[in-house]
């Protein structure tokens, strides 16, 4: 029995995002099934709702990501385009994040 699993076996990727006011947020860690294009798409959307997504302040945010398929009318016209929904799992303020890096 193996205690490890391949990250690609996680169908829903978890992403760690570093945020500091004044700088663009960026993905600094990933666990799960995510291609480069998925990560670029998520990262591009991070700044759109910055005030709501990063309401805890500067630090590292861990999000569970879910792909929302969007909404289409009965004629196939896109009413709400598909997007990545981010659910906050964990937050680490900058001071705490720095201590954790020093310990490892």
KOLGU-4560 file (N, C-alpha, C; in nm, 3 decimals, padded with zeros to 5 digits):
<recs>
<n_xx: 00.084 n_yy: -00.118 n_zz: 00.000 ca_xx: 00.000 ca_yy: 00.000 ca_zz: 00.000 c_xx: 00.089 c_yy: 00.124 c_zz: 00.000 mol: A seq: 1 type: UNK>
<n_xx: 00.061 n_yy: 00.216 n_zz: -00.087 ca_xx: 00.141 ca_yy: 00.337 ca_zz: -00.102 c_xx: 00.076 c_yy: 00.451 c_zz: -00.025 mol: A seq: 2 type: UNK>
<n_xx: 00.155 n_yy: 00.524 n_zz: 00.058 ca_xx: 00.100 ca_yy: 00.635 ca_zz: 00.135 c_xx: 00.086 c_yy: 00.763 c_zz: 00.054 mol: A seq: 3 type: UNK>
<n_xx: 00.146 n_yy: 00.766 n_zz: -00.065 ca_xx: 00.140 ca_yy: 00.884 ca_zz: -00.150 c_xx: 00.044 c_yy: 00.860 c_zz: -00.266 mol: A seq: 4 type: UNK>
<n_xx: -00.010 n_yy: 00.969 n_zz: -00.317 ca_xx: -00.093 ca_yy: 00.963 ca_zz: -00.437 c_xx: -00.037 c_yy: 01.062 c_zz: -00.537 mol: A seq: 5 type: UNK>
<n_xx: -00.060 n_yy: 01.036 n_zz: -00.662 ca_xx: -00.019 ca_yy: 01.130 ca_zz: -00.765 c_xx: -00.109 c_yy: 01.254 c_zz: -00.754 mol: A seq: 6 type: UNK>
<n_xx: -00.050 n_yy: 01.375 n_zz: -00.763 ca_xx: -00.134 ca_yy: 01.496 ca_zz: -00.756 c_xx: -00.244 c_yy: 01.500 c_zz: -00.861 mol: A seq: 7 type: UNK>
<n_xx: -00.219 n_yy: 01.439 n_zz: -00.978 ca_xx: -00.321 ca_yy: 01.440 ca_zz: -01.083 c_xx: -00.445 c_yy: 01.359 c_zz: -01.047 mol: A seq: 8 type: UNK>
<n_xx: -00.435 n_yy: 01.276 n_zz: -00.942 ca_xx: -00.553 ca_yy: 01.199 ca_zz: -00.901 c_xx: -00.656 c_yy: 01.288 c_zz: -00.831 mol: A seq: 9 type: UNK>
<n_xx: -00.614 n_yy: 01.405 n_zz: -00.785 ca_xx: -00.709 ca_yy: 01.500 ca_zz: -00.729 c_xx: -00.776 c_yy: 01.574 c_zz: -00.844 mol: A seq: 10 type: UNK>
<n_xx: -00.901 n_yy: 01.548 n_zz: -00.866 ca_xx: -00.972 ca_yy: 01.607 ca_zz: -00.981 c_xx: -00.994 c_yy: 01.757 c_zz: -00.962 mol: A seq: 11 type: UNK>
<n_xx: -01.003 n_yy: 01.801 n_zz: -00.838 ca_xx: -01.020 ca_yy: 01.943 ca_zz: -00.809 c_xx: -00.888 c_yy: 01.999 c_zz: -00.759 mol: A seq: 12 type: UNK>
<n_xx: -00.826 n_yy: 02.089 n_zz: -00.835 ca_xx: -00.698 ca_yy: 02.142 ca_zz: -00.789 c_xx: -00.713 c_yy: 02.237 c_zz: -00.670 mol: A seq: 13 type: UNK>
<n_xx: -00.614 n_yy: 02.232 n_zz: -00.582 ca_xx: -00.600 ca_yy: 02.329 ca_zz: -00.475 c_xx: -00.484 c_yy: 02.419 c_zz: -00.515 mol: A seq: 14 type: UNK>
<n_xx: -00.503 n_yy: 02.550 n_zz: -00.499 ca_xx: -00.396 ca_yy: 02.642 ca_zz: -00.536 c_xx: -00.361 c_yy: 02.730 c_zz: -00.416 mol: A seq: 15 type: UNK>
<n_xx: -00.233 n_yy: 02.758 n_zz: -00.404 ca_xx: -00.186 ca_yy: 02.853 ca_zz: -00.304 c_xx: -00.153 c_yy: 02.982 c_zz: -00.378 mol: A seq: 16 type: UNK>
<n_xx: -00.207 n_yy: 03.092 n_zz: -00.328 ca_xx: -00.189 ca_yy: 03.221 ca_zz: -00.393 c_xx: -00.126 c_yy: 03.317 c_zz: -00.293 mol: A seq: 17 type: UNK>
<n_xx: -00.019 n_yy: 03.383 n_zz: -00.338 ca_xx: 00.040 ca_yy: 03.488 ca_zz: -00.255 c_xx: -00.020 c_yy: 03.621 c_zz: -00.294 mol: A seq: 18 type: UNK>
<n_xx: -00.064 n_yy: 03.696 n_zz: -00.192 ca_xx: -00.124 ca_yy: 03.828 ca_zz: -00.217 c_xx: -00.059 c_yy: 03.931 c_zz: -00.127 mol: A seq: 19 type: UNK>
<n_xx: -00.019 n_yy: 04.042 n_zz: -00.187 ca_xx: 00.028 ca_yy: 04.158 ca_zz: -00.113 c_xx: -00.029 c_yy: 04.280 c_zz: -00.183 mol: A seq: 20 type: UNK>
<n_xx: -00.097 n_yy: 04.364 n_zz: -00.108 ca_xx: -00.161 ca_yy: 04.483 ca_zz: -00.166 c_xx: -00.059 c_yy: 04.563 c_zz: -00.246 mol: A seq: 21 type: UNK>
<n_xx: -00.100 n_yy: 04.605 n_zz: -00.364 ca_xx: -00.013 ca_yy: 04.683 ca_zz: -00.450 c_xx: 00.058 c_yy: 04.600 c_zz: -00.556 mol: A seq: 22 type: UNK>
<n_xx: 00.063 n_yy: 04.470 n_zz: -00.536 ca_xx: 00.126 ca_yy: 04.379 ca_zz: -00.633 c_xx: 00.020 c_yy: 04.282 c_zz: -00.686 mol: A seq: 23 type: UNK>
<n_xx: 00.037 n_yy: 04.235 n_zz: -00.810 ca_xx: -00.061 ca_yy: 04.137 ca_zz: -00.859 c_xx: -00.048 c_yy: 04.004 c_zz: -00.784 mol: A seq: 24 type: UNK>
<n_xx: -00.162 n_yy: 03.944 n_zz: -00.747 ca_xx: -00.156 ca_yy: 03.813 ca_zz: -00.682 c_xx: -00.105 c_yy: 03.709 c_zz: -00.780 mol: A seq: 25 type: UNK>
<n_xx: -00.036 n_yy: 03.606 n_zz: -00.727 ca_xx: 00.014 ca_yy: 03.501 ca_zz: -00.816 c_xx: 00.007 c_yy: 03.365 c_zz: -00.748 mol: A seq: 26 type: UNK>
<n_xx: -00.008 n_yy: 03.262 n_zz: -00.830 ca_xx: -00.013 ca_yy: 03.125 ca_zz: -00.782 c_xx: 00.129 c_yy: 03.081 c_zz: -00.750 mol: A seq: 27 type: UNK>
<n_xx: 00.149 n_yy: 03.033 n_zz: -00.626 ca_xx: 00.283 ca_yy: 02.989 ca_zz: -00.586 c_xx: 00.287 c_yy: 02.841 c_zz: -00.548 mol: A seq: 28 type: UNK>
<n_xx: 00.173 n_yy: 02.773 n_zz: -00.555 ca_xx: 00.169 ca_yy: 02.630 ca_zz: -00.527 c_xx: 00.042 c_yy: 02.568 c_zz: -00.581 mol: A seq: 29 type: UNK>
<n_xx: 00.053 n_yy: 02.441 n_zz: -00.622 ca_xx: -00.061 ca_yy: 02.370 ca_zz: -00.680 c_xx: -00.057 c_yy: 02.226 c_zz: -00.634 mol: A seq: 30 type: UNK>
<n_xx: -00.174 n_yy: 02.172 n_zz: -00.603 ca_xx: -00.187 ca_yy: 02.030 ca_zz: -00.575 c_xx: -00.316 c_yy: 01.984 c_zz: -00.642 mol: A seq: 31 type: UNK>
<n_xx: -00.301 n_yy: 01.895 n_zz: -00.739 ca_xx: -00.418 ca_yy: 01.845 ca_zz: -00.809 c_xx: -00.401 c_yy: 01.846 c_zz: -00.958 mol: A seq: 32 type: UNK>
<n_xx: -00.507 n_yy: 01.813 n_zz: -01.026 ca_xx: -00.509 ca_yy: 01.798 ca_zz: -01.170 c_xx: -00.527 c_yy: 01.935 c_zz: -01.235 mol: A seq: 33 type: UNK>
<n_xx: -00.415 n_yy: 01.999 n_zz: -01.275 ca_xx: -00.423 ca_yy: 02.132 ca_zz: -01.334 c_xx: -00.316 c_yy: 02.148 c_zz: -01.441 mol: A seq: 34 type: UNK>
<n_xx: -00.357 n_yy: 02.191 n_zz: -01.558 ca_xx: -00.262 ca_yy: 02.218 ca_zz: -01.665 c_xx: -00.215 c_yy: 02.363 c_zz: -01.654 mol: A seq: 35 type: UNK>
<n_xx: -00.112 n_yy: 02.394 n_zz: -01.729 ca_xx: -00.060 ca_yy: 02.531 ca_zz: -01.730 c_xx: -00.167 c_yy: 02.629 c_zz: -01.778 mol: A seq: 36 type: UNK>
<n_xx: -00.245 n_yy: 02.590 n_zz: -01.878 ca_xx: -00.349 ca_yy: 02.680 ca_zz: -01.929 c_xx: -00.457 c_yy: 02.705 c_zz: -01.823 mol: A seq: 37 type: UNK>
<n_xx: -00.491 n_yy: 02.604 n_zz: -01.743 ca_xx: -00.588 ca_yy: 02.622 ca_zz: -01.635 c_xx: -00.533 c_yy: 02.721 c_zz: -01.533 mol: A seq: 38 type: UNK>
<n_xx: -00.407 n_yy: 02.703 n_zz: -01.496 ca_xx: -00.346 ca_yy: 02.791 ca_zz: -01.397 c_xx: -00.338 c_yy: 02.935 c_zz: -01.447 mol: A seq: 39 type: UNK>
<n_xx: -00.305 n_yy: 02.952 n_zz: -01.574 ca_xx: -00.301 ca_yy: 03.087 ca_zz: -01.632 c_xx: -00.440 c_yy: 03.151 c_zz: -01.630 mol: A seq: 40 type: UNK>
<n_xx: -00.541 n_yy: 03.072 n_zz: -01.663 ca_xx: -00.678 ca_yy: 03.122 ca_zz: -01.662 c_xx: -00.721 c_yy: 03.165 c_zz: -01.522 mol: A seq: 41 type: UNK>
<n_xx: -00.688 n_yy: 03.082 n_zz: -01.422 ca_xx: -00.722 ca_yy: 03.116 ca_zz: -01.284 c_xx: -00.646 c_yy: 03.240 c_zz: -01.240 mol: A seq: 42 type: UNK>
<n_xx: -00.517 n_yy: 03.245 n_zz: -01.271 ca_xx: -00.435 ca_yy: 03.358 ca_zz: -01.229 c_xx: -00.482 c_yy: 03.489 c_zz: -01.292 mol: A seq: 43 type: UNK>
<n_xx: -00.525 n_yy: 03.485 n_zz: -01.417 ca_xx: -00.577 ca_yy: 03.605 ca_zz: -01.482 c_xx: -00.702 c_yy: 03.656 c_zz: -01.412 mol: A seq: 44 type: UNK>
<n_xx: -00.783 n_yy: 03.565 n_zz: -01.360 ca_xx: -00.907 ca_yy: 03.605 ca_zz: -01.294 c_xx: -00.889 c_yy: 03.650 c_zz: -01.150 mol: A seq: 45 type: UNK>
<n_xx: -00.771 n_yy: 03.629 n_zz: -01.092 ca_xx: -00.751 ca_yy: 03.662 ca_zz: -00.951 c_xx: -00.769 c_yy: 03.811 c_zz: -00.920 mol: A seq: 46 type: UNK>
<n_xx: -00.727 n_yy: 03.897 n_zz: -01.008 ca_xx: -00.732 ca_yy: 04.041 ca_zz: -00.982 c_xx: -00.870 c_yy: 04.101 c_zz: -01.002 mol: A seq: 47 type: UNK>
<n_xx: -00.958 n_yy: 04.030 n_zz: -01.073 ca_xx: -01.090 ca_yy: 04.085 ca_zz: -01.105 c_xx: -01.172 c_yy: 04.118 c_zz: -00.981 mol: A seq: 48 type: UNK>
<n_xx: -01.174 n_yy: 04.030 n_zz: -00.883 ca_xx: -01.250 ca_yy: 04.052 ca_zz: -00.760 c_xx: -01.155 c_yy: 04.057 c_zz: -00.641 mol: A seq: 49 type: UNK>
<n_xx: -01.046 n_yy: 04.128 n_zz: -00.657 ca_xx: -00.939 ca_yy: 04.130 ca_zz: -00.557 c_xx: -00.989 c_yy: 04.169 c_zz: -00.418 mol: A seq: 50 type: UNK>
<n_xx: -01.076 n_yy: 04.270 n_zz: -00.410 ca_xx: -01.121 ca_yy: 04.316 ca_zz: -00.279 c_xx: -01.202 c_yy: 04.211 c_zz: -00.205 mol: A seq: 51 type: UNK>
<n_xx: -01.269 n_yy: 04.121 n_zz: -00.276 ca_xx: -01.348 ca_yy: 04.015 ca_zz: -00.212 c_xx: -01.266 c_yy: 03.889 c_zz: -00.193 mol: A seq: 52 type: UNK>
<n_xx: -01.182 n_yy: 03.856 n_zz: -00.290 ca_xx: -01.104 ca_yy: 03.734 ca_zz: -00.285 c_xx: -00.999 c_yy: 03.739 c_zz: -00.175 mol: A seq: 53 type: UNK>
<n_xx: -00.938 n_yy: 03.856 n_zz: -00.156 ca_xx: -00.827 ca_yy: 03.869 ca_zz: -00.062 c_xx: -00.864 c_yy: 03.963 c_zz: 00.053 mol: A seq: 54 type: UNK>
<n_xx: -00.982 n_yy: 03.942 n_zz: 00.110 ca_xx: -01.033 ca_yy: 04.031 ca_zz: 00.213 c_xx: -00.967 c_yy: 04.011 c_zz: 00.349 mol: A seq: 55 type: UNK>
<n_xx: -00.882 n_yy: 03.911 n_zz: 00.365 ca_xx: -00.812 ca_yy: 03.888 ca_zz: 00.492 c_xx: -00.680 c_yy: 03.963 c_zz: 00.498 mol: A seq: 56 type: UNK>
<n_xx: -00.641 n_yy: 04.027 n_zz: 00.387 ca_xx: -00.517 ca_yy: 04.104 ca_zz: 00.386 c_xx: -00.402 c_yy: 04.030 c_zz: 00.320 mol: A seq: 57 type: UNK>
<n_xx: -00.282 n_yy: 04.080 n_zz: 00.344 ca_xx: -00.162 ca_yy: 04.024 ca_zz: 00.283 c_xx: -00.129 c_yy: 03.888 c_zz: 00.340 mol: A seq: 58 type: UNK>
<n_xx: -00.091 n_yy: 03.796 n_zz: 00.251 ca_xx: -00.051 ca_yy: 03.663 ca_zz: 00.297 c_xx: -00.072 c_yy: 03.557 c_zz: 00.191 mol: A seq: 59 type: UNK>
<n_xx: -00.067 n_yy: 03.432 n_zz: 00.235 ca_xx: -00.088 ca_yy: 03.317 ca_zz: 00.146 c_xx: -00.230 c_yy: 03.264 c_zz: 00.167 mol: A seq: 60 type: UNK>
<n_xx: -00.299 n_yy: 03.242 n_zz: 00.056 ca_xx: -00.436 ca_yy: 03.191 ca_zz: 00.056 c_xx: -00.436 c_yy: 03.054 c_zz: -00.010 mol: A seq: 61 type: UNK>
<n_xx: -00.503 n_yy: 02.958 n_zz: 00.051 ca_xx: -00.521 ca_yy: 02.827 ca_zz: -00.010 c_xx: -00.667 c_yy: 02.816 c_zz: -00.052 mol: A seq: 62 type: UNK>
<n_xx: -00.687 n_yy: 02.792 n_zz: -00.182 ca_xx: -00.822 ca_yy: 02.782 ca_zz: -00.237 c_xx: -00.847 c_yy: 02.644 c_zz: -00.298 mol: A seq: 63 type: UNK>
<n_xx: -00.969 n_yy: 02.595 n_zz: -00.278 ca_xx: -01.018 ca_yy: 02.481 ca_zz: -00.355 c_xx: -01.084 c_yy: 02.540 c_zz: -00.478 mol: A seq: 64 type: UNK>
<n_xx: -01.048 n_yy: 02.490 n_zz: -00.595 ca_xx: -01.102 ca_yy: 02.547 ca_zz: -00.718 c_xx: -01.208 c_yy: 02.457 c_zz: -00.777 mol: A seq: 65 type: UNK>
<n_xx: -01.311 n_yy: 02.518 n_zz: -00.832 ca_xx: -01.419 ca_yy: 02.445 ca_zz: -00.897 c_xx: -01.454 c_yy: 02.518 c_zz: -01.027 mol: A seq: 66 type: UNK>
<n_xx: -01.467 n_yy: 02.444 n_zz: -01.134 ca_xx: -01.502 ca_yy: 02.503 ca_zz: -01.262 c_xx: -01.653 c_yy: 02.516 c_zz: -01.273 mol: A seq: 67 type: UNK>
<n_xx: -01.702 n_yy: 02.638 n_zz: -01.285 ca_xx: -01.845 ca_yy: 02.661 ca_zz: -01.307 c_xx: -01.867 c_yy: 02.663 c_zz: -01.458 mol: A seq: 68 type: UNK>
<n_xx: -01.960 n_yy: 02.583 n_zz: -01.508 ca_xx: -01.978 ca_yy: 02.572 ca_zz: -01.653 c_xx: -02.042 c_yy: 02.694 c_zz: -01.719 mol: A seq: 69 type: UNK>
<n_xx: -02.085 n_yy: 02.790 n_zz: -01.639 ca_xx: -02.151 ca_yy: 02.908 ca_zz: -01.697 c_xx: -02.299 c_yy: 02.882 c_zz: -01.718 mol: A seq: 70 type: UNK>
<n_xx: -02.363 n_yy: 02.975 n_zz: -01.785 ca_xx: -02.507 ca_yy: 02.962 ca_zz: -01.809 c_xx: -02.538 c_yy: 03.003 c_zz: -01.953 mol: A seq: 71 type: UNK>
<n_xx: -02.619 n_yy: 02.920 n_zz: -02.017 ca_xx: -02.657 ca_yy: 02.943 ca_zz: -02.157 c_xx: -02.808 c_yy: 02.943 c_zz: -02.169 mol: A seq: 72 type: UNK>
<n_xx: -02.860 n_yy: 03.026 n_zz: -02.259 ca_xx: -03.005 ca_yy: 03.026 ca_zz: -02.277 c_xx: -03.046 c_yy: 02.909 c_zz: -02.365 mol: A seq: 73 type: UNK>
<n_xx: -03.176 n_yy: 02.895 n_zz: -02.391 ca_xx: -03.226 ca_yy: 02.780 ca_zz: -02.466 c_xx: -03.186 c_yy: 02.782 c_zz: -02.613 mol: A seq: 74 type: UNK>
<n_xx: -03.128 n_yy: 02.893 n_zz: -02.659 ca_xx: -03.079 ca_yy: 02.899 ca_zz: -02.798 c_xx: -02.928 c_yy: 02.882 c_zz: -02.806 mol: A seq: 75 type: UNK>
<n_xx: -02.865 n_yy: 02.859 n_zz: -02.691 ca_xx: -02.721 ca_yy: 02.836 ca_zz: -02.688 c_xx: -02.636 c_yy: 02.960 c_zz: -02.668 mol: A seq: 76 type: UNK>
<n_xx: -02.699 n_yy: 03.076 n_zz: -02.649 ca_xx: -02.623 ca_yy: 03.198 ca_zz: -02.625 c_xx: -02.572 c_yy: 03.200 c_zz: -02.482 mol: A seq: 77 type: UNK>
<n_xx: -02.447 n_yy: 03.240 n_zz: -02.468 ca_xx: -02.385 ca_yy: 03.244 ca_zz: -02.335 c_xx: -02.433 c_yy: 03.365 c_zz: -02.258 mol: A seq: 78 type: UNK>
<n_xx: -02.497 n_yy: 03.340 n_zz: -02.143 ca_xx: -02.543 ca_yy: 03.448 ca_zz: -02.056 c_xx: -02.438 c_yy: 03.479 c_zz: -01.948 mol: A seq: 79 type: UNK>
<n_xx: -02.380 n_yy: 03.375 n_zz: -01.892 ca_xx: -02.270 ca_yy: 03.388 ca_zz: -01.795 c_xx: -02.159 c_yy: 03.295 c_zz: -01.842 mol: A seq: 80 type: UNK>
<n_xx: -02.044 n_yy: 03.349 n_zz: -01.878 ca_xx: -01.936 ca_yy: 03.263 ca_zz: -01.928 c_xx: -01.880 c_yy: 03.172 c_zz: -01.819 mol: A seq: 81 type: UNK>
<n_xx: -01.824 n_yy: 03.057 n_zz: -01.857 ca_xx: -01.762 ca_yy: 02.968 ca_zz: -01.758 c_xx: -01.651 c_yy: 03.041 c_zz: -01.681 mol: A seq: 82 type: UNK>
<n_xx: -01.632 n_yy: 03.003 n_zz: -01.557 ca_xx: -01.529 ca_yy: 03.066 ca_zz: -01.474 c_xx: -01.485 c_yy: 02.969 c_zz: -01.364 mol: A seq: 83 type: UNK>
<n_xx: -01.375 n_yy: 03.004 n_zz: -01.298 ca_xx: -01.323 ca_yy: 02.925 ca_zz: -01.187 c_xx: -01.371 c_yy: 02.988 c_zz: -01.057 mol: A seq: 84 type: UNK>
<n_xx: -01.437 n_yy: 02.907 n_zz: -00.975 ca_xx: -01.485 ca_yy: 02.950 ca_zz: -00.845 c_xx: -01.380 c_yy: 02.911 c_zz: -00.741 mol: A seq: 85 type: UNK>
<n_xx: -01.343 n_yy: 03.004 n_zz: -00.653 ca_xx: -01.241 ca_yy: 02.979 ca_zz: -00.552 c_xx: -01.305 c_yy: 02.977 c_zz: -00.414 mol: A seq: 86 type: UNK>
<n_xx: -01.287 n_yy: 02.867 n_zz: -00.341 ca_xx: -01.337 ca_yy: 02.855 ca_zz: -00.204 c_xx: -01.217 c_yy: 02.856 c_zz: -00.110 mol: A seq: 87 type: UNK>
<n_xx: -01.213 n_yy: 02.954 n_zz: -00.020 ca_xx: -01.102 ca_yy: 02.967 ca_zz: 00.073 c_xx: -01.099 c_yy: 02.849 c_zz: 00.170 mol: A seq: 88 type: UNK>
<n_xx: -00.983 n_yy: 02.784 n_zz: 00.180 ca_xx: -00.964 ca_yy: 02.672 ca_zz: 00.270 c_xx: -00.877 c_yy: 02.714 c_zz: 00.389 mol: A seq: 89 type: UNK>
<n_xx: -00.774 n_yy: 02.794 n_zz: 00.361 ca_xx: -00.678 ca_yy: 02.831 ca_zz: 00.464 c_xx: -00.615 c_yy: 02.965 c_zz: 00.431 mol: A seq: 90 type: UNK>
<n_xx: -00.585 n_yy: 03.043 n_zz: 00.533 ca_xx: -00.517 ca_yy: 03.171 ca_zz: 00.515 c_xx: -00.400 c_yy: 03.178 c_zz: 00.611 mol: A seq: 91 type: UNK>
<n_xx: -00.286 n_yy: 03.226 n_zz: 00.562 ca_xx: -00.167 ca_yy: 03.244 ca_zz: 00.645 c_xx: -00.116 c_yy: 03.386 c_zz: 00.623 mol: A seq: 92 type: UNK>
<n_xx: -00.122 n_yy: 03.473 n_zz: 00.727 ca_xx: -00.072 ca_yy: 03.609 ca_zz: 00.711 c_xx: 00.077 c_yy: 03.609 c_zz: 00.679 mol: A seq: 93 type: UNK>
<n_xx: 00.126 n_yy: 03.718 n_zz: 00.623 ca_xx: 00.265 ca_yy: 03.724 ca_zz: 00.580 c_xx: 00.363 c_yy: 03.691 c_zz: 00.692 mol: A seq: 94 type: UNK>
<n_xx: 00.346 n_yy: 03.747 n_zz: 00.810 ca_xx: 00.439 ca_yy: 03.721 ca_zz: 00.920 c_xx: 00.444 c_yy: 03.571 c_zz: 00.951 mol: A seq: 95 type: UNK>
<n_xx: 00.329 n_yy: 03.505 n_zz: 00.953 ca_xx: 00.324 ca_yy: 03.362 ca_zz: 00.980 c_xx: 00.385 c_yy: 03.283 c_zz: 00.864 mol: A seq: 96 type: UNK>
<n_xx: 00.359 n_yy: 03.325 n_zz: 00.742 ca_xx: 00.415 ca_yy: 03.257 ca_zz: 00.625 c_xx: 00.566 c_yy: 03.264 c_zz: 00.627 mol: A seq: 97 type: UNK>
<n_xx: 00.623 n_yy: 03.378 n_zz: 00.667 ca_xx: 00.768 ca_yy: 03.391 ca_zz: 00.676 c_xx: 00.826 c_yy: 03.297 c_zz: 00.781 mol: A seq: 98 type: UNK>
<n_xx: 00.760 n_yy: 03.285 n_zz: 00.897 ca_xx: 00.808 ca_yy: 03.193 ca_zz: 01.002 c_xx: 00.807 c_yy: 03.049 c_zz: 00.953 mol: A seq: 99 type: UNK>
<n_xx: 00.700 n_yy: 03.008 n_zz: 00.882 ca_xx: 00.690 ca_yy: 02.871 ca_zz: 00.833 c_xx: 00.802 c_yy: 02.840 c_zz: 00.736 mol: A seq: 100 type: UNK>
<n_xx: 00.841 n_yy: 02.934 n_zz: 00.650 ca_xx: 00.949 ca_yy: 02.912 ca_zz: 00.555 c_xx: 01.083 c_yy: 02.902 c_zz: 00.627 mol: A seq: 101 type: UNK>
<n_xx: 01.104 n_yy: 02.981 n_zz: 00.734 ca_xx: 01.228 ca_yy: 02.975 ca_zz: 00.810 c_xx: 01.243 c_yy: 02.841 c_zz: 00.880 mol: A seq: 102 type: UNK>
<n_xx: 01.131 n_yy: 02.782 n_zz: 00.927 ca_xx: 01.134 ca_yy: 02.655 ca_zz: 00.998 c_xx: 01.162 c_yy: 02.537 c_zz: 00.907 mol: A seq: 103 type: UNK>
<n_xx: 01.127 n_yy: 02.547 n_zz: 00.779 ca_xx: 01.145 ca_yy: 02.434 ca_zz: 00.690 c_xx: 01.281 c_yy: 02.433 c_zz: 00.623 mol: A seq: 104 type: UNK>
</recs>
